């Protein structure tokens, strides 16, 4: 995988995490049941954490990393 493709994958993943965060946040606001509301809030927090991790990866200089092919399982 070349560097440009890797960055595209990370950018795509960040976008998907943001979409999931927005979805869970919306559902938490619509939920009537307090337990369901808390569940969606917790899911939104997890998506935010994932996004932050990916943004950290995006900012790193990964040009020195060696990507190894993983055998097909």
N, C-alpha and C positions, 0 to 999 in steps of 0.2 A: 504494500500500500504506500503510495507516495504521500508526501506532506500535505499537498492540496486536498486530496481525498480525505485524509484524516481530519483536517480542519473543517471540511464540509460535514463530515459525520458528527463532529462535536457541535457545530453550529445547529445542525438538524436536531440533535438530542436536546440541546438547550431550549430550542423552540418548543419541542414536544413537552418538556418538563414545565415550561411556562403555561402551555395550553392546559395541561393536567391540573396545575395549580389553580388556574382561573376556573376550570370546571368544578373542582372540589370546593372552592370558595363560594361559587354561586350556589351549589347544592347545599352547602352548610347554611347559607342565608335563607334558603327556601324551606329547609327542613322544619317540620313542626315538632317532631319527637326530639327531646333533648339528647338522648343517646346517639341518635343518628347525626344530629348537628355536631356533636363532639367528634364522632368518627370522621366526618368529612373535614372538620378543622384539622384533625391530626394527619389525615391523608394530605391535605394541602401543605402542612408544615414539612412533611417528608419530601414532597415534590420540590419545595423551596430549597431544602438541603441538597437534593440531587442537583438542582440547577446551580447552586453555589459551587459544588464540587466540580461540575463540568466547566464552569466559568474559570475556575482555578487552573484546570488542565489547559483550557484555551489560551491562557496568558503565559504558560510555561514555554520555554524554548525546547521543543521536542526533537529538534533536528539531530541530536546525538543519541536518541533512543533507538534501539534495534528492535524492530518488529519481527517477530518470528511467526512463521506460518504454523497454525495449529492443525494437526491432522484431523481429517474428517472423522467425526465420531460415528 
